[in-house]
């Protein structure tokens, strides 16, 4: 998932090091909030 996010950002011109930093920060923030597993994502069929 992180690779997809980084690739999406670099595709629109965001430098890879910045995109990677943002993704790492987002994952750290989720961990701080107590998120252990991401189970409800749009493409897994649970958000219908």
C-alpha positions in Angstrom: 0.0 0.0 0.0 2.8 2.4 0.9 4.4 1.8 -2.5 1.2 2.6 -4.3 0.8 5.9 -2.3 4.4 6.9 -3.0 4.1 6.1 -6.7 0.8 8.1 -7.0 2.5 11.1 -5.5 5.7 10.8 -7.6 3.5 10.4 -10.7 2.1 13.9 -10.2 5.6 15.4 -9.6 6.1 15.2 -5.8 9.8 14.2 -5.2 10.2 10.6 -4.0 11.9 11.6 -0.8 9.1 13.9 0.2 6.4 11.4 -0.8 8.1 8.7 1.2 8.4 10.9 4.2 4.7 11.7 4.1 3.7 8.1 3.9 6.0 7.2 6.8 4.5 10.0 8.8 1.0 8.9 8.0 1.8 5.3 9.1 3.4 6.5 12.3 0.3 8.7 13.1 -2.0 5.7 12.6 0.2 3.6 14.9 0.0 6.4 17.6 -3.8 6.4 17.2 -3.8 2.7 18.0 -4.5 1.4 14.6 -3.0 -2.1 14.3 -4.7 -3.4 11.1 -6.4 -1.6 8.3 -9.3 -3.8 7.5 -11.9 -1.5 6.0 -10.5 -0.2 2.7 -12.6 0.9 -0.3 -11.6 -2.0 -2.6 -12.2 -4.8 -0.1 -16.0 -4.8 -0.6 -16.8 -3.7 3.0 -17.7 -0.1 2.1 -20.8 -0.8 -0.1 
